[in-house]
Amino acid sequence: MFAVTASVMVGTIVPAVAQTDAPAPTSTTAPASTAPTAPTAPMLDPEAPRVAIEVARDARQLDRLVDRTAIAQQQLASAEAALAETEAKLATNQTKLDDVRGRVRQQAALQYRRGSDSGTVPLDVHKVDDLGSGLHYAEAALQVDQGELSKLIDTQQKLDAVRADQGQRRDEATTNAQLLVDTSAQLLAEIQRQQSQLDAWGAVPVMGASWLTGAQLGAWYRSTGANPQLAPGTTIDDITNLFVIEGNAEHVRGDLAFAQAIIETGGFSVAAGNNYSGIGVCDSCTGGYAFVSPIEGVRAQIQLLRNYADPDSRASNLASVPSPSLYGTDPRKAASLYDSFFLKGHAPLWNQMGNGNWATDPTYSGKVINLFAQMVAFAASHP
């Protein structure tokens, strides 16, 4: 049902020791005799690769804006909560203040009616009998209430100052959050415009989020009746989920990478060494790289696809360290090898794959894209 296509990983064999059961490839480039003289795929608009790169950059910028917006909205919520708490304290203090003011007015009125003077009365009053008269009691109560009144007024003034500061912080947080929301909306509109242009050109970016889920990819695969030859204990659903998860982590279309793996492995009928994409295989050599686990095989493919598609790809901005099987276990050397990939950003579109990019087959890109279209159609008809 599936046919294995001869492929070549142009420039992907790095000077790390190949961990493979098969002989290491002796050539890192396609033989000149096998290279096609002209592409057979439809010619792309020359602007398509540039636009695809800009879409990927804008998408990453949008992700950062979304993260910043979430933080700004949390800050706004905190500012509003703090302001609400202060408002509640002010309301409670105001109630106490109104009560004390009422008592002060009553005591002052009592003194006025009795024509008393404002002589000093001790504040350490333990019982009414100690005062000798109701007038003295009123006088002492007035002095105590006036002290409490002073404290409450001071508290009110401090809370007013806090409220003013928190109100300003809330207003600033509101402005910042709204600015981020507006900027994100503008950037999203630009991405949609760019994507519409790519769609009109028939250009299929390597970078981006998966359209299909791991479950949808697995359902399509089972519908073919294929029998996968995978590592013990590994299911096709494990593989499809890995493609989506690892792809999304690196902003690479994991669902399209899965379609590529189908082409490369003959529907996973040949997947020795967890190598699902022909890494290290060329037209004039045998074998290829082997990976210690399915996740390493998928991750190496995704990382390599990103290097082909993303001129900004660096070891430092990968979600995981560069594949040790491809780039070695020394972190600095691995980073240097990944960063110095000579075809970095050379193929931001799946339409550019083949003819020496990943494979020598001039129909390679069409095979991957057409197979993915079948997956999309299947998912649409099997919700």
Residue pairs with C-beta under 8 A, 6 or more apart in sequence:
1 224
1 225
1 226
1 267
2 224
2 226
2 262
2 263
2 265
2 266
2 267
2 269
3 266
4 264
4 265
4 266
4 269
4 270
5 263
5 264
5 359
5 361
5 364
5 367
6 281
6 283
6 359
6 360
6 361
7 264
7 278
7 281
7 358
7 359
7 360
7 361
7 364
8 29
8 30
8 278
8 281
8 282
8 283
8 356
8 358
8 359
8 360
9 278
9 279
9 280
9 281
9 282
9 304
9 358
10 28
10 29
10 30
10 343
10 356
10 357
10 358
11 28
11 29
11 341
11 342
11 343
12 28
12 279
12 280
12 304
12 326
12 341
13 24
13 25
13 28
13 280
14 326
14 327
14 328
14 337
15 337
16 324
16 325
16 326
16 327
16 328
16 333
16 334
16 337
17 328
18 24
18 25
18 280
18 289
18 290
18 325
19 289
19 290
19 291
19 292
19 325
20 273
20 280
20 287
20 288
20 289
20 290
21 272
21 273
21 287
21 290
22 272
22 273
22 286
22 287
22 288
22 290
23 285
23 286
23 287
24 280
24 287
25 280
25 281
25 282
25 285
25 286
25 287
25 288
26 284
26 285
27 282
27 284
27 285
28 282
29 282
30 282
30 283
30 356
30 360
31 282
31 283
31 284
34 283
34 284
34 360
35 355
35 356
35 360
36 355
36 360
36 362
39 354
39 355
39 362
40 362
40 363
41 351
41 354
41 355
41 362
41 363
41 365
41 366
42 202
42 351
44 201
44 202
44 203
44 349
44 351
44 352
45 201
45 203
48 198
48 201
48 203
48 349
48 351
49 203
49 347
49 348
49 349
49 352
51 194
51 197
51 198
51 203
52 198
52 203
52 205
52 206
52 207
52 309
52 348
52 349
53 310
53 311
53 345
53 348
54 194
55 191
55 194
55 195
55 198
55 205
55 207
55 208
56 205
56 207
56 208
56 251
56 309
56 310
56 348
57 312
58 187
58 190
58 191
58 194
59 191
59 207
59 208
59 209
59 251
60 251
61 187
62 184
62 187
62 188
62 191
65 180
65 183
65 184
65 187
66 184
68 180
69 177
69 180
69 181
69 184
72 173
72 176
72 177
72 180
73 177
75 173
75 176
75 177
76 170
76 173
76 174
76 176
76 177
79 166
79 169
79 170
79 173
80 170
82 166
82 169
83 163
83 166
83 167
83 170
86 159
86 162
86 163
86 166
87 163
89 159
90 156
90 159
90 160
90 163
93 152
93 155
93 156
93 159
94 156
96 152
97 149
97 152
97 153
97 156
100 145
100 148
100 149
100 152
101 149
103 141
103 145
104 142
104 145
104 146
104 149
107 138
107 139
107 141
107 142
107 145
108 142
110 135
110 138
111 118
111 135
111 138
111 139
111 142
114 135
114 138
116 135
116 138
116 139
118 139
119 139
121 131
121 136
121 139
121 140
121 143
122 140
123 140
123 143
123 144
123 147
125 131
125 137
125 140
128 137
131 137
131 140
198 204
198 205
202 351
203 349
203 351
204 256
204 349
204 350
204 351
204 369
204 372
205 253
205 309
205 348
205 349
205 350
206 252
206 253
206 256
206 305
206 306
206 308
206 309
206 347
206 348
206 349
206 350
207 251
207 252
207 253
207 306
207 309
207 310
207 348
208 251
208 252
208 253
209 248
209 251
209 253
210 243
210 244
210 247
210 248
210 253
210 254
210 255
210 256
211 253
211 255
211 376
212 244
212 255
212 375
212 376
212 379
213 244
214 237
214 240
214 241
214 242
214 243
214 244
214 245
215 237
215 240
216 375
216 378
216 379
217 240
217 243
217 244
217 255
217 258
217 375
218 236
218 237
218 240
218 241
219 378
219 379
219 382
220 374
220 375
220 378
220 379
221 228
221 236
221 240
221 262
221 267
221 268
222 236
223 378
223 382
224 267
226 267
226 268
226 269
227 269
228 236
228 239
228 267
228 268
228 269
228 271
229 268
229 269
229 270
229 271
230 236
230 238
230 239
230 268
230 271
230 294
231 274
231 293
231 294
234 294
236 268
238 294
239 258
239 261
239 268
239 276
239 294
239 298
240 258
242 294
242 295
242 298
243 254
243 255
243 257
243 258
243 261
243 298
243 302
244 254
244 255
244 258
245 254
246 252
246 254
246 295
246 298
246 299
246 302
246 319
246 320
247 253
247 254
247 255
247 257
247 302
248 254
249 302
249 319
249 320
250 302
250 303
250 306
250 318
250 319
251 306
251 310
252 302
252 305
252 306
252 309
254 302
255 372
255 375
256 350
256 368
256 369
256 372
257 277
257 298
257 301
257 302
257 305
259 368
259 369
259 371
259 372
259 375
260 277
260 301
260 305
260 353
260 368
261 268
261 276
261 277
261 301
262 268
262 371
263 364
263 367
263 368
263 371
264 276
264 277
264 278
265 271
265 276
265 277
268 276
271 297
272 290
273 288
273 289
273 290
273 291
273 297
274 290
274 291
274 292
274 293
274 294
274 296
274 297
275 288
275 289
275 290
275 291
275 297
276 297
276 298
276 301
277 297
277 300
277 301
277 304
278 288
278 359
279 288
279 289
279 300
279 301
279 304
279 326
280 287
280 288
280 289
281 287
281 288
283 360
289 300
289 325
289 326
290 325
291 297
291 300
291 323
291 325
292 325
296 323
296 324
296 325
299 320
299 323
300 323
300 325
300 326
303 318
303 320
303 322
303 323
303 326
303 338
304 326
306 313
306 318
307 313
307 338
307 341
307 343
307 344
308 343
308 344
308 345
308 346
308 347
308 348
308 353
308 357
308 358
309 345
309 347
309 348
309 349
310 344
310 345
310 348
311 344
311 345
311 348
312 345
313 338
313 344
313 345
314 335
314 338
314 339
315 321
315 322
315 334
315 335
315 338
315 339
316 335
318 338
321 331
321 334
322 334
322 335
322 337
322 338
324 334
326 337
327 333
327 334
327 335
327 337
327 338
328 334
328 337
343 357
346 352
346 357
347 353
347 357
347 358
350 365
350 368
350 369
351 365
351 369
352 365
353 359
353 364
353 365
353 368
354 360
354 361
354 362
354 363
354 364
354 365
354 366
355 362
355 364
358 364
361 367
